[in-house]
Amino acid sequence: MSRARLGLYVFCRRSLFEQCYELQPTFQLLLQRPDRLALNLTEVASYTERPVEDTGLIHLVSGVDEMMSIYQELYEAKRIQE
């Protein structure tokens, strides 16, 4: 798990953890929220002045493999710019 300024992102196998007795209180809170990561792929700055509710165009990430692919594409684009 990792904490970010605009939210908490948890990458895991949901079915594995939602049955864990020790994590039940935490998962009950987490499962009240959307369970897919929504990214604004046009926003590449590490800091933004936009209001949280102004999401812009979002892309719903389907899983860890897709997240890794997005990361690699952004990393390559940044490396080419330098």
PDB file of N, CA, C and O in Angstrom:
ATOM      1  N   MET A   1       0.836  -1.184   0.000  1.00  0.00           N
ATOM      2  CA  MET A   1       0.000   0.000   0.000  1.00  0.00           C
ATOM      3  C   MET A   1       0.881   1.249   0.000  1.00  0.00           C
ATOM      4  O   MET A   1       2.000   1.246   0.515  1.00  0.00           O
ATOM      5  N   SER A   2       0.358   2.281  -0.576  1.00  0.00           N
ATOM      6  CA  SER A   2       1.099   3.527  -0.642  1.00  0.00           C
ATOM      7  C   SER A   2       0.135   4.688  -0.434  1.00  0.00           C
ATOM      8  O   SER A   2      -0.999   4.650  -0.910  1.00  0.00           O
ATOM      9  N   ARG A   3       0.580   5.708   0.268  1.00  0.00           N
ATOM     10  CA  ARG A   3      -0.253   6.881   0.513  1.00  0.00           C
ATOM     11  C   ARG A   3       0.123   7.968  -0.482  1.00  0.00           C
ATOM     12  O   ARG A   3       1.304   8.235  -0.705  1.00  0.00           O
ATOM     13  N   ALA A   4      -0.873   8.585  -1.072  1.00  0.00           N
ATOM     14  CA  ALA A   4      -0.650   9.686  -1.998  1.00  0.00           C
ATOM     15  C   ALA A   4      -1.439  10.899  -1.520  1.00  0.00           C
ATOM     16  O   ALA A   4      -2.341  10.773  -0.691  1.00  0.00           O
ATOM     17  N   ARG A   5      -1.098  12.067  -2.043  1.00  0.00           N
ATOM     18  CA  ARG A   5      -1.800  13.288  -1.624  1.00  0.00           C
ATOM     19  C   ARG A   5      -3.282  13.236  -1.929  1.00  0.00           C
ATOM     20  O   ARG A   5      -4.092  13.709  -1.131  1.00  0.00           O
ATOM     21  N   LEU A   6      -3.656  12.670  -3.071  1.00  0.00           N
ATOM     22  CA  LEU A   6      -5.051  12.701  -3.491  1.00  0.00           C
ATOM     23  C   LEU A   6      -5.778  11.386  -3.263  1.00  0.00           C
ATOM     24  O   LEU A   6      -6.922  11.245  -3.694  1.00  0.00           O
ATOM     25  N   GLY A   7      -5.158  10.425  -2.605  1.00  0.00           N
ATOM     26  CA  GLY A   7      -5.862   9.178  -2.357  1.00  0.00           C
ATOM     27  C   GLY A   7      -4.940   8.057  -1.926  1.00  0.00           C
ATOM     28  O   GLY A   7      -3.723   8.218  -1.834  1.00  0.00           O
ATOM     29  N   LEU A   8      -5.546   6.936  -1.671  1.00  0.00           N
ATOM     30  CA  LEU A   8      -4.814   5.739  -1.264  1.00  0.00           C
ATOM     31  C   LEU A   8      -5.018   4.694  -2.340  1.00  0.00           C
ATOM     32  O   LEU A   8      -6.155   4.377  -2.687  1.00  0.00           O
ATOM     33  N   TYR A   9      -3.941   4.158  -2.871  1.00  0.00           N
ATOM     34  CA  TYR A   9      -4.016   3.149  -3.914  1.00  0.00           C
ATOM     35  C   TYR A   9      -3.576   1.822  -3.328  1.00  0.00           C
ATOM     36  O   TYR A   9      -2.478   1.714  -2.781  1.00  0.00           O
ATOM     37  N   VAL A  10      -4.422   0.818  -3.438  1.00  0.00           N
ATOM     38  CA  VAL A  10      -4.124  -0.511  -2.917  1.00  0.00           C
ATOM     39  C   VAL A  10      -4.167  -1.467  -4.100  1.00  0.00           C
ATOM     40  O   VAL A  10      -5.214  -1.658  -4.719  1.00  0.00           O
ATOM     41  N   PHE A  11      -3.016  -2.069  -4.409  1.00  0.00           N
ATOM     42  CA  PHE A  11      -2.955  -3.062  -5.468  1.00  0.00           C
ATOM     43  C   PHE A  11      -2.872  -4.422  -4.806  1.00  0.00           C
ATOM     44  O   PHE A  11      -1.891  -4.734  -4.131  1.00  0.00           O
ATOM     45  N   CYS A  12      -3.890  -5.222  -4.997  1.00  0.00           N
ATOM     46  CA  CYS A  12      -3.918  -6.548  -4.375  1.00  0.00           C
ATOM     47  C   CYS A  12      -4.969  -7.397  -5.063  1.00  0.00           C
ATOM     48  O   CYS A  12      -5.723  -6.926  -5.915  1.00  0.00           O
ATOM     49  N   ARG A  13      -4.996  -8.635  -4.677  1.00  0.00           N
ATOM     50  CA  ARG A  13      -6.080  -9.511  -5.103  1.00  0.00           C
ATOM     51  C   ARG A  13      -7.186  -9.367  -4.074  1.00  0.00           C
ATOM     52  O   ARG A  13      -7.106  -9.873  -2.955  1.00  0.00           O
ATOM     53  N   ARG A  14      -8.195  -8.673  -4.489  1.00  0.00           N
ATOM     54  CA  ARG A  14      -9.296  -8.350  -3.586  1.00  0.00           C
ATOM     55  C   ARG A  14      -9.855  -9.592  -2.909  1.00  0.00           C
ATOM     56  O   ARG A  14     -10.085  -9.584  -1.700  1.00  0.00           O
ATOM     57  N   SER A  15     -10.076 -10.659  -3.670  1.00  0.00           N
ATOM     58  CA  SER A  15     -10.674 -11.875  -3.120  1.00  0.00           C
ATOM     59  C   SER A  15      -9.806 -12.483  -2.021  1.00  0.00           C
ATOM     60  O   SER A  15     -10.315 -13.136  -1.111  1.00  0.00           O
ATOM     61  N   LEU A  16      -8.517 -12.270  -2.109  1.00  0.00           N
ATOM     62  CA  LEU A  16      -7.602 -12.810  -1.111  1.00  0.00           C
ATOM     63  C   LEU A  16      -7.716 -12.073   0.223  1.00  0.00           C
ATOM     64  O   LEU A  16      -7.699 -12.693   1.286  1.00  0.00           O
ATOM     65  N   PHE A  17      -7.830 -10.752   0.158  1.00  0.00           N
ATOM     66  CA  PHE A  17      -7.798  -9.943   1.372  1.00  0.00           C
ATOM     67  C   PHE A  17      -9.152  -9.667   2.002  1.00  0.00           C
ATOM     68  O   PHE A  17      -9.232  -9.446   3.210  1.00  0.00           O
ATOM     69  N   GLU A  18     -10.225  -9.676   1.206  1.00  0.00           N
ATOM     70  CA  GLU A  18     -11.513  -9.345   1.800  1.00  0.00           C
ATOM     71  C   GLU A  18     -12.021 -10.449   2.729  1.00  0.00           C
ATOM     72  O   GLU A  18     -12.974 -10.226   3.476  1.00  0.00           O
ATOM     73  N   GLN A  19     -11.411 -11.621   2.699  1.00  0.00           N
ATOM     74  CA  GLN A  19     -11.779 -12.708   3.605  1.00  0.00           C
ATOM     75  C   GLN A  19     -10.897 -12.761   4.857  1.00  0.00           C
ATOM     76  O   GLN A  19     -11.148 -13.568   5.752  1.00  0.00           O
ATOM     77  N   CYS A  20      -9.885 -11.925   4.928  1.00  0.00           N
ATOM     78  CA  CYS A  20      -8.950 -11.913   6.054  1.00  0.00           C
ATOM     79  C   CYS A  20      -9.603 -11.220   7.260  1.00  0.00           C
ATOM     80  O   CYS A  20      -9.956 -10.043   7.190  1.00  0.00           O
ATOM     81  N   TYR A  21      -9.757 -11.954   8.351  1.00  0.00           N
ATOM     82  CA  TYR A  21     -10.443 -11.453   9.543  1.00  0.00           C
ATOM     83  C   TYR A  21      -9.805 -10.169  10.076  1.00  0.00           C
ATOM     84  O   TYR A  21     -10.515  -9.224  10.421  1.00  0.00           O
ATOM     85  N   GLU A  22      -8.478 -10.128  10.146  1.00  0.00           N
ATOM     86  CA  GLU A  22      -7.776  -8.974  10.716  1.00  0.00           C
ATOM     87  C   GLU A  22      -7.974  -7.706   9.891  1.00  0.00           C
ATOM     88  O   GLU A  22      -7.902  -6.600  10.425  1.00  0.00           O
ATOM     89  N   LEU A  23      -8.223  -7.862   8.596  1.00  0.00           N
ATOM     90  CA  LEU A  23      -8.373  -6.703   7.721  1.00  0.00           C
ATOM     91  C   LEU A  23      -9.833  -6.306   7.474  1.00  0.00           C
ATOM     92  O   LEU A  23     -10.093  -5.345   6.749  1.00  0.00           O
ATOM     93  N   GLN A  24     -10.782  -7.028   8.064  1.00  0.00           N
ATOM     94  CA  GLN A  24     -12.191  -6.756   7.813  1.00  0.00           C
ATOM     95  C   GLN A  24     -12.590  -5.298   8.045  1.00  0.00           C
ATOM     96  O   GLN A  24     -13.247  -4.720   7.180  1.00  0.00           O
ATOM     97  N   PRO A  25     -12.225  -4.672   9.172  1.00  0.00           N
ATOM     98  CA  PRO A  25     -12.620  -3.264   9.358  1.00  0.00           C
ATOM     99  C   PRO A  25     -12.071  -2.353   8.259  1.00  0.00           C
ATOM    100  O   PRO A  25     -12.780  -1.482   7.755  1.00  0.00           O
ATOM    101  N   THR A  26     -10.824  -2.558   7.898  1.00  0.00           N
ATOM    102  CA  THR A  26     -10.202  -1.736   6.859  1.00  0.00           C
ATOM    103  C   THR A  26     -10.868  -1.973   5.515  1.00  0.00           C
ATOM    104  O   THR A  26     -11.204  -1.020   4.813  1.00  0.00           O
ATOM    105  N   PHE A  27     -11.062  -3.232   5.151  1.00  0.00           N
ATOM    106  CA  PHE A  27     -11.660  -3.534   3.854  1.00  0.00           C
ATOM    107  C   PHE A  27     -13.114  -3.101   3.771  1.00  0.00           C
ATOM    108  O   PHE A  27     -13.578  -2.745   2.688  1.00  0.00           O
ATOM    109  N   GLN A  28     -13.840  -3.121   4.863  1.00  0.00           N
ATOM    110  CA  GLN A  28     -15.214  -2.632   4.830  1.00  0.00           C
ATOM    111  C   GLN A  28     -15.237  -1.153   4.457  1.00  0.00           C
ATOM    112  O   GLN A  28     -16.119  -0.713   3.720  1.00  0.00           O
ATOM    113  N   LEU A  29     -14.277  -0.389   4.960  1.00  0.00           N
ATOM    114  CA  LEU A  29     -14.174   1.032   4.595  1.00  0.00           C
ATOM    115  C   LEU A  29     -13.737   1.196   3.142  1.00  0.00           C
ATOM    116  O   LEU A  29     -14.313   1.993   2.401  1.00  0.00           O
ATOM    117  N   LEU A  30     -12.721   0.442   2.742  1.00  0.00           N
ATOM    118  CA  LEU A  30     -12.200   0.560   1.377  1.00  0.00           C
ATOM    119  C   LEU A  30     -13.241   0.168   0.334  1.00  0.00           C
ATOM    120  O   LEU A  30     -13.328   0.798  -0.721  1.00  0.00           O
ATOM    121  N   LEU A  31     -14.025  -0.858   0.614  1.00  0.00           N
ATOM    122  CA  LEU A  31     -14.987  -1.355  -0.370  1.00  0.00           C
ATOM    123  C   LEU A  31     -16.203  -0.457  -0.531  1.00  0.00           C
ATOM    124  O   LEU A  31     -17.050  -0.717  -1.386  1.00  0.00           O
ATOM    125  N   GLN A  32     -16.305   0.595   0.275  1.00  0.00           N
ATOM    126  CA  GLN A  32     -17.369   1.579   0.095  1.00  0.00           C
ATOM    127  C   GLN A  32     -17.029   2.544  -1.038  1.00  0.00           C
ATOM    128  O   GLN A  32     -17.876   3.314  -1.492  1.00  0.00           O
ATOM    129  N   ARG A  33     -15.788   2.490  -1.479  1.00  0.00           N
ATOM    130  CA  ARG A  33     -15.310   3.384  -2.542  1.00  0.00           C
ATOM    131  C   ARG A  33     -15.126   2.601  -3.833  1.00  0.00           C
ATOM    132  O   ARG A  33     -15.128   1.370  -3.817  1.00  0.00           O
ATOM    133  N   PRO A  34     -14.966   3.307  -4.956  1.00  0.00           N
ATOM    134  CA  PRO A  34     -14.711   2.594  -6.223  1.00  0.00           C
ATOM    135  C   PRO A  34     -13.479   1.699  -6.094  1.00  0.00           C
ATOM    136  O   PRO A  34     -12.516   2.042  -5.407  1.00  0.00           O
ATOM    137  N   ASP A  35     -13.526   0.549  -6.764  1.00  0.00           N
ATOM    138  CA  ASP A  35     -12.411  -0.382  -6.621  1.00  0.00           C
ATOM    139  C   ASP A  35     -11.508  -0.428  -7.856  1.00  0.00           C
ATOM    140  O   ASP A  35     -10.744  -1.376  -8.040  1.00  0.00           O
ATOM    141  N   ARG A  36     -11.603   0.590  -8.688  1.00  0.00           N
ATOM    142  CA  ARG A  36     -10.689   0.699  -9.833  1.00  0.00           C
ATOM    143  C   ARG A  36     -10.009   2.068  -9.796  1.00  0.00           C
ATOM    144  O   ARG A  36     -10.639   3.086  -9.509  1.00  0.00           O
ATOM    145  N   LEU A  37      -8.731   2.067 -10.089  1.00  0.00           N
ATOM    146  CA  LEU A  37      -7.956   3.300 -10.118  1.00  0.00           C
ATOM    147  C   LEU A  37      -8.333   4.113 -11.344  1.00  0.00           C
ATOM    148  O   LEU A  37      -8.346   3.592 -12.459  1.00  0.00           O
ATOM    149  N   ALA A  38      -8.639   5.388 -11.141  1.00  0.00           N
ATOM    150  CA  ALA A  38      -8.976   6.300 -12.231  1.00  0.00           C
ATOM    151  C   ALA A  38      -7.836   7.295 -12.379  1.00  0.00           C
ATOM    152  O   ALA A  38      -7.538   8.050 -11.454  1.00  0.00           O
ATOM    153  N   LEU A  39      -7.201   7.293 -13.546  1.00  0.00           N
ATOM    154  CA  LEU A  39      -6.068   8.186 -13.804  1.00  0.00           C
ATOM    155  C   LEU A  39      -6.426   9.215 -14.851  1.00  0.00           C
ATOM    156  O   LEU A  39      -7.158   8.927 -15.797  1.00  0.00           O
ATOM    157  N   ASN A  40      -5.907  10.418 -14.678  1.00  0.00           N
ATOM    158  CA  ASN A  40      -5.946  11.436 -15.711  1.00  0.00           C
ATOM    159  C   ASN A  40      -4.597  11.358 -16.397  1.00  0.00           C
ATOM    160  O   ASN A  40      -3.609  11.874 -15.874  1.00  0.00           O
ATOM    161  N   LEU A  41      -4.535  10.722 -17.559  1.00  0.00           N
ATOM    162  CA  LEU A  41      -3.257  10.470 -18.223  1.00  0.00           C
ATOM    163  C   LEU A  41      -2.640  11.719 -18.848  1.00  0.00           C
ATOM    164  O   LEU A  41      -1.474  11.701 -19.245  1.00  0.00           O
ATOM    165  N   THR A  42      -3.413  12.803 -18.939  1.00  0.00           N
ATOM    166  CA  THR A  42      -2.849  14.048 -19.471  1.00  0.00           C
ATOM    167  C   THR A  42      -2.155  14.857 -18.382  1.00  0.00           C
ATOM    168  O   THR A  42      -1.429  15.806 -18.681  1.00  0.00           O
ATOM    169  N   GLU A  43      -2.369  14.493 -17.140  1.00  0.00           N
ATOM    170  CA  GLU A  43      -1.778  15.206 -16.012  1.00  0.00           C
ATOM    171  C   GLU A  43      -0.487  14.493 -15.612  1.00  0.00           C
ATOM    172  O   GLU A  43      -0.522  13.446 -14.966  1.00  0.00           O
ATOM    173  N   VAL A  44       0.641  15.066 -15.997  1.00  0.00           N
ATOM    174  CA  VAL A  44       1.912  14.391 -15.754  1.00  0.00           C
ATOM    175  C   VAL A  44       2.760  15.074 -14.683  1.00  0.00           C
ATOM    176  O   VAL A  44       3.794  14.537 -14.286  1.00  0.00           O
ATOM    177  N   ALA A  45       2.345  16.235 -14.215  1.00  0.00           N
ATOM    178  CA  ALA A  45       3.114  16.942 -13.192  1.00  0.00           C
ATOM    179  C   ALA A  45       2.990  16.225 -11.855  1.00  0.00           C
ATOM    180  O   ALA A  45       1.971  15.591 -11.579  1.00  0.00           O
ATOM    181  N   SER A  46       4.015  16.321 -11.033  1.00  0.00           N
ATOM    182  CA  SER A  46       3.960  15.695  -9.715  1.00  0.00           C
ATOM    183  C   SER A  46       3.131  16.526  -8.730  1.00  0.00           C
ATOM    184  O   SER A  46       2.815  16.062  -7.634  1.00  0.00           O
ATOM    185  N   TYR A  47       2.785  17.736  -9.117  1.00  0.00           N
ATOM    186  CA  TYR A  47       1.969  18.605  -8.268  1.00  0.00           C
ATOM    187  C   TYR A  47       0.921  19.269  -9.144  1.00  0.00           C
ATOM    188  O   TYR A  47       1.218  19.649 -10.277  1.00  0.00           O
ATOM    189  N   THR A  48      -0.283  19.412  -8.648  1.00  0.00           N
ATOM    190  CA  THR A  48      -1.347  20.042  -9.419  1.00  0.00           C
ATOM    191  C   THR A  48      -2.087  21.060  -8.565  1.00  0.00           C
ATOM    192  O   THR A  48      -2.209  20.904  -7.350  1.00  0.00           O
ATOM    193  N   GLU A  49      -2.570  22.086  -9.210  1.00  0.00           N
ATOM    194  CA  GLU A  49      -3.365  23.118  -8.536  1.00  0.00           C
ATOM    195  C   GLU A  49      -4.859  22.855  -8.680  1.00  0.00           C
ATOM    196  O   GLU A  49      -5.669  23.585  -8.109  1.00  0.00           O
ATOM    197  N   ARG A  50      -5.237  21.825  -9.432  1.00  0.00           N
ATOM    198  CA  ARG A  50      -6.656  21.599  -9.704  1.00  0.00           C
ATOM    199  C   ARG A  50      -7.390  21.097  -8.459  1.00  0.00           C
ATOM    200  O   ARG A  50      -6.802  20.421  -7.615  1.00  0.00           O
ATOM    201  N   PRO A  51      -8.679  21.434  -8.353  1.00  0.00           N
ATOM    202  CA  PRO A  51      -9.489  20.888  -7.258  1.00  0.00           C
ATOM    203  C   PRO A  51      -9.642  19.376  -7.419  1.00  0.00           C
ATOM    204  O   PRO A  51      -9.650  18.880  -8.546  1.00  0.00           O
ATOM    205  N   VAL A  52      -9.760  18.652  -6.342  1.00  0.00           N
ATOM    206  CA  VAL A  52      -9.865  17.194  -6.372  1.00  0.00           C
ATOM    207  C   VAL A  52     -11.051  16.734  -7.212  1.00  0.00           C
ATOM    208  O   VAL A  52     -10.947  15.759  -7.956  1.00  0.00           O
ATOM    209  N   GLU A  53     -12.179  17.435  -7.093  1.00  0.00           N
ATOM    210  CA  GLU A  53     -13.375  17.011  -7.830  1.00  0.00           C
ATOM    211  C   GLU A  53     -13.281  17.275  -9.335  1.00  0.00           C
ATOM    212  O   GLU A  53     -14.078  16.724 -10.095  1.00  0.00           O
ATOM    213  N   ASP A  54     -12.345  18.089  -9.784  1.00  0.00           N
ATOM    214  CA  ASP A  54     -12.145  18.372 -11.207  1.00  0.00           C
ATOM    215  C   ASP A  54     -11.189  17.324 -11.780  1.00  0.00           C
ATOM    216  O   ASP A  54      -9.994  17.584 -11.918  1.00  0.00           O
ATOM    217  N   THR A  55     -11.707  16.155 -12.111  1.00  0.00           N
ATOM    218  CA  THR A  55     -10.850  15.040 -12.531  1.00  0.00           C
ATOM    219  C   THR A  55     -10.379  15.140 -13.970  1.00  0.00           C
ATOM    220  O   THR A  55      -9.345  14.569 -14.318  1.00  0.00           O
ATOM    221  N   GLY A  56     -11.116  15.856 -14.817  1.00  0.00           N
ATOM    222  CA  GLY A  56     -10.779  15.866 -16.229  1.00  0.00           C
ATOM    223  C   GLY A  56     -11.112  14.509 -16.835  1.00  0.00           C
ATOM    224  O   GLY A  56     -11.896  13.746 -16.271  1.00  0.00           O
ATOM    225  N   LEU A  57     -10.514  14.211 -17.985  1.00  0.00           N
ATOM    226  CA  LEU A  57     -10.736  12.939 -18.660  1.00  0.00           C
ATOM    227  C   LEU A  57     -10.015  11.832 -17.901  1.00  0.00           C
ATOM    228  O   LEU A  57      -8.804  11.911 -17.695  1.00  0.00           O
ATOM    229  N   ILE A  58     -10.748  10.800 -17.482  1.00  0.00           N
ATOM    230  CA  ILE A  58     -10.124   9.739 -16.690  1.00  0.00           C
ATOM    231  C   ILE A  58     -10.047   8.432 -17.471  1.00  0.00           C
ATOM    232  O   ILE A  58     -10.836   8.172 -18.379  1.00  0.00           O
ATOM    233  N   HIS A  59      -9.079   7.631 -17.088  1.00  0.00           N
ATOM    234  CA  HIS A  59      -8.888   6.288 -17.641  1.00  0.00           C
ATOM    235  C   HIS A  59      -8.948   5.314 -16.473  1.00  0.00           C
ATOM    236  O   HIS A  59      -8.182   5.448 -15.519  1.00  0.00           O
ATOM    237  N   LEU A  60      -9.854   4.330 -16.537  1.00  0.00           N
ATOM    238  CA  LEU A  60      -9.967   3.334 -15.470  1.00  0.00           C
ATOM    239  C   LEU A  60      -8.961   2.219 -15.724  1.00  0.00           C
ATOM    240  O   LEU A  60      -8.986   1.574 -16.773  1.00  0.00           O
ATOM    241  N   VAL A  61      -8.085   1.998 -14.766  1.00  0.00           N
ATOM    242  CA  VAL A  61      -7.048   0.982 -14.880  1.00  0.00           C
ATOM    243  C   VAL A  61      -7.652  -0.370 -14.520  1.00  0.00           C
ATOM    244  O   VAL A  61      -8.316  -0.512 -13.494  1.00  0.00           O
ATOM    245  N   SER A  62      -7.413  -1.367 -15.382  1.00  0.00           N
ATOM    246  CA  SER A  62      -8.046  -2.672 -15.184  1.00  0.00           C
ATOM    247  C   SER A  62      -7.254  -3.596 -14.267  1.00  0.00           C
ATOM    248  O   SER A  62      -7.802  -4.581 -13.771  1.00  0.00           O
ATOM    249  N   GLY A  63      -5.984  -3.304 -14.033  1.00  0.00           N
ATOM    250  CA  GLY A  63      -5.205  -4.175 -13.164  1.00  0.00           C
ATOM    251  C   GLY A  63      -3.748  -3.758 -13.098  1.00  0.00           C
ATOM    252  O   GLY A  63      -3.343  -2.757 -13.688  1.00  0.00           O
ATOM    253  N   VAL A  64      -2.974  -4.537 -12.373  1.00  0.00           N
ATOM    254  CA  VAL A  64      -1.561  -4.220 -12.158  1.00  0.00           C
ATOM    255  C   VAL A  64      -0.774  -4.276 -13.464  1.00  0.00           C
ATOM    256  O   VAL A  64       0.124  -3.461 -13.676  1.00  0.00           O
ATOM    257  N   ASP A  65      -1.097  -5.224 -14.337  1.00  0.00           N
ATOM    258  CA  ASP A  65      -0.385  -5.315 -15.618  1.00  0.00           C
ATOM    259  C   ASP A  65      -0.580  -4.049 -16.444  1.00  0.00           C
ATOM    260  O   ASP A  65       0.374  -3.538 -17.032  1.00  0.00           O
ATOM    261  N   GLU A  66      -1.799  -3.547 -16.492  1.00  0.00           N
ATOM    262  CA  GLU A  66      -2.046  -2.315 -17.229  1.00  0.00           C
ATOM    263  C   GLU A  66      -1.353  -1.131 -16.562  1.00  0.00           C
ATOM    264  O   GLU A  66      -0.820  -0.258 -17.248  1.00  0.00           O
ATOM    265  N   MET A  67      -1.355  -1.095 -15.236  1.00  0.00           N
ATOM    266  CA  MET A  67      -0.678  -0.007 -14.523  1.00  0.00           C
ATOM    267  C   MET A  67       0.807  -0.005 -14.847  1.00  0.00           C
ATOM    268  O   MET A  67       1.398   1.057 -15.043  1.00  0.00           O
ATOM    269  N   MET A  68       1.413  -1.175 -14.905  1.00  0.00           N
ATOM    270  CA  MET A  68       2.834  -1.269 -15.247  1.00  0.00           C
ATOM    271  C   MET A  68       3.078  -0.777 -16.670  1.00  0.00           C
ATOM    272  O   MET A  68       4.070  -0.094 -16.928  1.00  0.00           O
ATOM    273  N   SER A  69       2.196  -1.113 -17.579  1.00  0.00           N
ATOM    274  CA  SER A  69       2.314  -0.664 -18.960  1.00  0.00           C
ATOM    275  C   SER A  69       2.217   0.858 -19.055  1.00  0.00           C
ATOM    276  O   SER A  69       2.985   1.488 -19.782  1.00  0.00           O
ATOM    277  N   ILE A  70       1.277   1.446 -18.324  1.00  0.00           N
ATOM    278  CA  ILE A  70       1.131   2.910 -18.302  1.00  0.00           C
ATOM    279  C   ILE A  70       2.388   3.544 -17.741  1.00  0.00           C
ATOM    280  O   ILE A  70       2.890   4.524 -18.291  1.00  0.00           O
ATOM    281  N   TYR A  71       2.898   2.995 -16.652  1.00  0.00           N
ATOM    282  CA  TYR A  71       4.121   3.518 -16.041  1.00  0.00           C
ATOM    283  C   TYR A  71       5.281   3.473 -17.037  1.00  0.00           C
ATOM    284  O   TYR A  71       6.018   4.449 -17.171  1.00  0.00           O
ATOM    285  N   GLN A  72       5.445   2.360 -17.728  1.00  0.00           N
ATOM    286  CA  GLN A  72       6.539   2.225 -18.689  1.00  0.00           C
ATOM    287  C   GLN A  72       6.424   3.230 -19.816  1.00  0.00           C
ATOM    288  O   GLN A  72       7.425   3.816 -20.230  1.00  0.00           O
ATOM    289  N   GLU A  73       5.207   3.439 -20.323  1.00  0.00           N
ATOM    290  CA  GLU A  73       4.991   4.416 -21.389  1.00  0.00           C
ATOM    291  C   GLU A  73       5.334   5.827 -20.916  1.00  0.00           C
ATOM    292  O   GLU A  73       5.993   6.579 -21.635  1.00  0.00           O
ATOM    293  N   LEU A  74       4.889   6.190 -19.709  1.00  0.00           N
ATOM    294  CA  LEU A  74       5.186   7.526 -19.180  1.00  0.00           C
ATOM    295  C   LEU A  74       6.675   7.699 -18.923  1.00  0.00           C
ATOM    296  O   LEU A  74       7.230   8.768 -19.178  1.00  0.00           O
ATOM    297  N   TYR A  75       7.326   6.654 -18.418  1.00  0.00           N
ATOM    298  CA  TYR A  75       8.768   6.696 -18.155  1.00  0.00           C
ATOM    299  C   TYR A  75       9.543   6.888 -19.453  1.00  0.00           C
ATOM    300  O   TYR A  75      10.455   7.711 -19.523  1.00  0.00           O
ATOM    301  N   GLU A  76       9.176   6.127 -20.475  1.00  0.00           N
ATOM    302  CA  GLU A  76       9.856   6.256 -21.782  1.00  0.00           C
ATOM    303  C   GLU A  76       9.653   7.634 -22.374  1.00  0.00           C
ATOM    304  O   GLU A  76      10.598   8.224 -22.899  1.00  0.00           O
ATOM    305  N   ALA A  77       8.430   8.167 -22.301  1.00  0.00           N
ATOM    306  CA  ALA A  77       8.152   9.500 -22.841  1.00  0.00           C
ATOM    307  C   ALA A  77       8.989  10.551 -22.121  1.00  0.00           C
ATOM    308  O   ALA A  77       9.512  11.466 -22.758  1.00  0.00           O
ATOM    309  N   LYS A  78       9.122  10.432 -20.804  1.00  0.00           N
ATOM    310  CA  LYS A  78       9.922  11.396 -20.048  1.00  0.00           C
ATOM    311  C   LYS A  78      11.398  11.263 -20.398  1.00  0.00           C
ATOM    312  O   LYS A  78      12.107  12.262 -20.521  1.00  0.00           O
ATOM    313  N   ARG A  79      11.855  10.029 -20.555  1.00  0.00           N
ATOM    314  CA  ARG A  79      13.266   9.788 -20.881  1.00  0.00           C
ATOM    315  C   ARG A  79      13.613  10.365 -22.252  1.00  0.00           C
ATOM    316  O   ARG A  79      14.700  10.913 -22.431  1.00  0.00           O
ATOM    317  N   ILE A  80      12.719  10.250 -23.206  1.00  0.00           N
ATOM    318  CA  ILE A  80      12.947  10.786 -24.560  1.00  0.00           C
ATOM    319  C   ILE A  80      13.013  12.308 -24.527  1.00  0.00           C
ATOM    320  O   ILE A  80      13.776  12.907 -25.284  1.00  0.00           O
ATOM    321  N   GLN A  81      12.222  12.945 -23.658  1.00  0.00           N
ATOM    322  CA  GLN A  81      12.202  14.408 -23.549  1.00  0.00           C
ATOM    323  C   GLN A  81      13.490  14.948 -22.973  1.00  0.00           C
ATOM    324  O   GLN A  81      13.854  16.091 -23.250  1.00  0.00           O
ATOM    325  N   GLU A  82      14.187  14.158 -22.180  1.00  0.00           N
ATOM    326  CA  GLU A  82      15.398  14.654 -21.500  1.00  0.00           C
ATOM    327  C   GLU A  82      16.612  14.620 -22.378  1.00  0.00           C
ATOM    328  O   GLU A  82      17.698  15.004 -21.945  1.00  0.00           O
TER     329      GLU A  82
END
